[in-house]
Every structure is written in C-alpha cells, then in structure tokens.
C-alpha cells in the first residue's frame, strides 16, 4: 500500500500530543494536594527501628497510591506499627455519633485496635509504654465540635506525660478558608469543644496542634514533642474535596460545608436529617409550619441506628441546592426557632455545650438578628485571627 505524505506529519503530531498530555498529567499531579502521609521522604527514615502507634480510621488513606491505607503502607515500608488507636466512629468509620467503640483486632493486619472514645478518650500509660512514636492521621473538617481534634489533644497530652514523640500527618481543611462563629468561653469545655477557638477555626490539625502546644493548652501547661508533616500543594485559599467521607453522617462535600451551620440543631428539638441519606443538608420538625419539604428519619445501619424523631414525618427545608461556596450562617437556626414558637423549649441541654457559650442562646431568645449576634463575636474573632497567624503553616 502506498504511503501518504501525511504520515510523518501525523507521527509528529501524535508524538507532540503525547508529550503535551504527559505534561498536563504531570502538572495536575504537581497541583494536587498531597497529605502528610503521602510524603514519606519527610518521615520514613525517622520511623525505622521505632515502635509506632498510630491514630487512624477510614480517612487515613494515600489517594495517590490507589487509596492504600496508611497502616498498610507503613507496614509495607518496614515500619514497626504495633497498635492502632481509633477515634469516634471506629476504625472503618461505621459507628454512629456517640456509639460505643470497642477494642478489637484488625482482621487484615492482626494489629490490636484500641478505642479512644467512650471511657478511654486519652491513651493510658500502659497502652503507650512500649511505643516510641505516636502518629496522628485523621481527616478533620475544620469545625470545633468535630471530635477528632479532641482525640488529637488527648494523644498529645498522653505523649507529653510519658515522654513520647507525636508526628502529625497533616491533611487539608475543607473549611479552612475562613473563621466564624462564637469563640468557646471558659467553663464550657467538653469533648465537643476543648479549646478557646471559634466554631470554624480555619486551621489544619497540624496547625491546631502547634497552637495547642504553643499556647500551653495541655494539662499542666505541658508541651508535646511534636512534628508536623505538612501537606504539599495546598494552602488555605484552595478548595478541597474529600476522597472519603470523614464520618457516617457527613456523606459528601456539601454536608461538610453545611455542617458548621446545621450541627447546632443537635442542641434543639429539630431534626437535621439524621436517619436520611442527606444528613446535615435538611432540617425539619413534625409540624407543617416548619416548611413544605418533608422527610421521615428512619433507622439506617452504618449511619443512624436511632435518629432523633425516628419514623416521624418532618416538615422543613431542603438545603441540597446550596452553593459549595457556603459559609457559616445562623439563618437556618433562627428560621426554625422563630417558626417553632417554643421559646426555651426549642433548645435542649446540649445547645450551650455546642455553642461553647450561653450567650448565643440568650441572644436568640432575646430576638436578636443574625447581624447583631455575629457583631457580638467581632472582638473575639479579631483576637483569635491574630493568634491564628502565629501558627499558620499554609498562608
């Protein structure tokens, strides 16, 4: 068959396209965030020959290595991982909020799994005495009442008390571009709020760990021997989509964006959609005056076994059309409070604990507007913003 004159042109065009495609692929990889766990050149050498314990769960994966779990990766690299500690929701992330998480054994690796939830929130001296290094690798969502950061606090405290090093494998904060909400006041500390930081704190776990250390928030003013393995290719201005849901009832990126605003319904009579497949993305109550949208919470294994208002038809508002640019707001809470007409009975005893102050509830009951309420936080947020700058790793 006669060769056409276009063959060389087609050949070189194909070659150019291949080179261009590889260049774009390389550029994409360079611009994709790398978690601390995905930067082994920064930590593997110092783990060799050490007995290691790690706090990990289903979010502790290396997305650039086919979603390999960090525990499996470390073992493959010859790191002597001896124990895995797990936070609320357990190792595979399937326990409900507040559900008891038991000690067990990982069927894949044979490693002991030790719960850091329930009655054992802080590692006991005997649980870490045979370890040299404690690693923390959990995906946080940047909100004060998300309990993974409380687990980190207790890990750092136990390490400081027992002379162990802590290494944080840092990860991006999907709500890390801003700060908002009331700053926790003294006397309102709990497992859903241990530090004087706002609801949306604008820090990665690594940055917060440095703040905890620097401000001497550990018991007795202790400081942990701390090292942060930083995220690559990321800063606070960049959006981040989570590859794995961080907990059973935060199933997608929108739920994570809405979480700082809708989680306050945990402290009220209103359902935020637990018992549906769109939790934190709706709100409602068994009364038509709350809205035209309806949903019925039911028991869902692996998400909500016993949701509030179970099997009751709720009327309310569907937030699934909200923008992914969504930031913290009180408008949903104020809307539901006003529609309820219940005053004090709208709230339960958990509300002030979530808010980290009793002032928010008082202002809502006094009929203050969102603008008036948020203005009351201005000075505290300005002071926190100044403090935050001291500990930023990513500008």
N, C-alpha and C positions, 0 to 999 in steps of 0.2 A: 504493500500500500504506500502510495506516495506521501512523503512527509510534508506538511504545510509549513509555510514560512512563519506562521504564528507560534509554532511550538516553543522556540526559545523564549519568546515574549511571555507565553503562558507559564513556562517553567519559572522564570524570574519573578513573575507576578505572584505565583503561588508561594515561592520562597519568601518574598517580601511580606506577604500576608501572614505567613507562619511566624516570621520574626516579630512582626507587629503584634500578633496575637500573644506570643510568649512574653513580649514586653508589657502588654496590658495585664497579663496574668501576674507577672512579677510585681508590677506596680500595685495591683489590687491586694496582693499578699502584704506588701510593704505598708499599705494604708489600713489594713485590717487590725483591730486591736488584738494584742497578744496578752493573755493573762500572765500573772507572775509564774504560774505553773508551767506555762509554755515557753519559759526562758531558762531552761536547765543549765545553760552555761553560766548563769549567775548564782546557782546554788548547789549543783550536784557534788562538786569537789568537797564542799564542807560537810556534806552528809555521809560521805564514805567512812565506814568504820564506826559510825554512830548508831546508837539505838534510838529509833524515831517513833514518836506517836503523832498522829495527825487527826485534826478535826475536819471531817469531810462528810458530804452527802451526795445526792444525785446531781448537784450542780458542779461538783468538783471534777470537771472534765477538761480535756485538751481538745478544743474544737478543730485545731489544725492537724490533729493526729487521729482522725476518724472517731472523734468523741471518746477516746480512750479515757478511762477513769484514772485520776491522779494516783490512786493507790496501786493500780496495776502497772502504771508507768514507772513509778518509783521502784517497785519490786523488780521489774524487768531490767532496770539500770543498776541493780545490785544494792539498792538502799535497804537497810535492815529495818523495815517497818514492823513494829512489834504490836501496836494496838491502834484501833480506830475509835475515835470519840465522835459521837453524833449529837446534833442539836435537836430542838423541837422538830417534829415530823419524821425523825428517824433517818437511817442510812439511805433508804431508797425514796424518802420523801413522801410516804403514803399515809402517815399518821395525821389525824385531824389536829387542828389547833387545840392545844391543851390536853390532847390524848396522851396517856402514859406510854413512854417508850422504854422497852425492856432491854437489858443487857442480853447479848446473844453472840453468835459466831457467824462470820461471813462464809457462806457456803462455797464461794468461789476460791477464796484465799486461805480459809481456815483461821483468819485472824479474829481475835476477840473484839467484839463491838461493845463499847461502853457508853451508856446513855449519859448525856449531860443535860437532862431535862427531868422535871419532877423533883424528887428529893435529893438529887445529886447534880445540881447545876454547876458546881465547882469541882474539878478533879481533886480527889483525895490524895494526900501524900503517898499512900501505899500504891495508888494507881499510876503514879508517875515516877516512883523512886528508881525504877530500872531503866528510865529513859534519859537520854542526853539532850534531845531536841524535841520541841513541840511545834508542829506546823499547823497553821490555820488556813484552810482553803474553802471558804463558803461564798456563794454569790449573794450579796446583800442587795437591798432595793433602795437604800438611802433614806429610810424613814425611822424616826426614833423608836417607835414601838414595835419594830420588826426585831424579833428576839435573837437573831444570830449575832448581833453586836453585843448583846448582854453575855452570850456564851463566850465571845472573844474576851470580854472584860474579865470574866472569871478564870479563863485559861491563863491570861497574863498574870493575874493575881496569884494563882497557884504556882506558876512558874517562878515568879519573883520570890515567893516564900520558900521555895525549895531549890533555888539556885539552878534553874533550867533555862535554856535559851528558847526564845519564841521566834519563829520565822513566819511572817505573813505572806502568803501568795496572794498578791493583790489582784482585784478584778474591777472592771469599770462599774460606775454607779449610774444606773439608768435614769435616776432622778437627780443627777449630780450637777446640773447647770444652774441651780438657784437655791436659795434658802427661804424658808417661810414657816409661819405658824408660831405658836407660843413657845417660849423657852421654858424648859422644866424648872420649876421652883423648888427650893429646898423644902423637904418634908413630904414631897410627892414621889420620891424614888421608889421604883419597883422593878420587876424583871422586864416590864414593857417600857421602862424609862429609867436608866441608871445614871444619866449624865445631864448636866445643865446645858443642853443643846436644843435647838428648835425641832419641831416635828419633821421638817425637811432640812437635813443638816448639811447637805452639799459636800460630803466627804466620802472617799472610798474607805473601806475597812482599814487599809494601811495608814491613811491619813488620820483617821479617828484613833487608831492605836497609838500613833505618835502624840496625838493630843492627850489621850488618857495618861500616857507616860509623862509628857511634859508638864501637864497641869497637876500631876500627882493625885489622880483620882482613884488609884488603887488603895485598898485598905492600909491605913498607917502611913500613907504617903510613899509607899514602895514604888520602885521603878523596875520594870521588867528588862531583862537583857534582850532587846528587841532588834530585829532586822526585817525590813520590808523589801520584798522582791517586787519591783514596780511593774505596772502594766506598760506594754510597749504600744506605740502608735495610737495613743489616746490622750485627750485632755477633756476638761470639764465642759467645753463647748460642743463636743461631739456626741451625737445620739448613739445609743447602744441598744441593740435588740438582743434579748436573752435567748440563747440556743436551747435552754431547758427551763421549764417553769420552776421557780425557786421554792415553791411550796404548793400544796394541793389546791389552794383556793386563789392562787394568782396564776391563772392558766395562759395568759397572753400579755403582750406588751401594753395594751390599753388598760387592763386591770391594774398593772403596776403603776401606770400614770395616774389612775383614779384613786389608788389605794390611800394616799395621804388624806384625801378629802372624805372618802366614803367609809373609812375604817372607824370614824367617830360614831357611826351608827351601832357599833358594838356596845356602846355605852348608852343605848336608848332602847325603846320598845320596837323600833323599826328594823325590818329585815334588809340586809344589804345584798341579798341573793345567795347566801349560803344555802345549799340544798338545790341549787340550779347549776347549769353548766356555764353560767356567766356571773359568778360571784364578784362583788365589788364594782359591778358595772350596771347595777339597778338598785332601786330602793323602793320599799313599799310596806303597807300595813293592811290588815283585813278591814278596810273601810274605803268605800268608793271615793270619798272626798280627797284621798291622797293622790289620785290620778287615774287616767284611763288605761294605762298599761297594766297588764295583770300577769302574775306568775304564782306558782304554788311550790314552796320549798318541800322537797322530799328527801328521804334518806338516800345518799349516794355513797356507796362504798369507795374508799380511797379519796373522797373529797369531804363530805359532811355526813356523818352517820346520824347525828341528832341535831339538825339545824334548828335555829330559832323559828317559831311559827310554823313548825313542820305540819304539812298536809292542810294548811290554811291558805285559801286564795287571798293573795295580797294585791292591792291596787297601788300604783305608784308611777315611777318614772323610769324609762329605759335610757341609759347613758351610753349605749353602744355606738351611737353616732358621734360621740365626742371626738375632737381632734387629738391626734397623737402629740400635739404641742401642748396638751393640757397641763396646767399647773394647779397647785393647791388652791382651794376655794372653800368658803363656808356656805355658799349659796344653797347647796343641797340640804345641809343640816338645818339651816334657817327656814327653808321652804317646808320641810317636814315638820319642824317644831310648830310653825305657825298654823299649818293645816290641822295638826293634832288637837290643838286647843286644850291640851292636858297640863300645861304648866310643869310643875315639879315632877309630876308622874310620867312625863315624857322620858326622863332620864333614869338610869339605874346607877348603882353604886360604883360601877366601873368607869363612868364617864370622866370624873376628875383624875383618875389614875391615867387614863389615856391622854388627857389634855396636859397632864403634868402641872396642873394649877386648878384652883377652884374659881378663878376669875372668869374664865370663858363661859362657864355655866351661868354665873351670876349676870354677865352682860347679856347673854341670850335671853334670860328670863326678864331682864330689865327693858327688853325691846330695842337694844342697840342694833344699828345696821352693820353690815359687813365692813364698811369703810371705817366706822367708829371703832369696831373691835380690832381690826388689823392695825389701826393707828396706835392703839394702846401697846402694841408689841414693838413699835418702831425703835425705841431706845435700846431695848434688849437685843434686837436683831442687829443694830449697828455695832453694839459692843461685841456680839458674837462674830460678826463679819470680820472685825479687826483681829480677834483671836484666831479665827479660821485661817487667815492669811499666813500665820506663823507656821502652820503645819501642812500647807499645800505641797504636794509632790508634783501635781499636774496643774499648770496655770490656766 
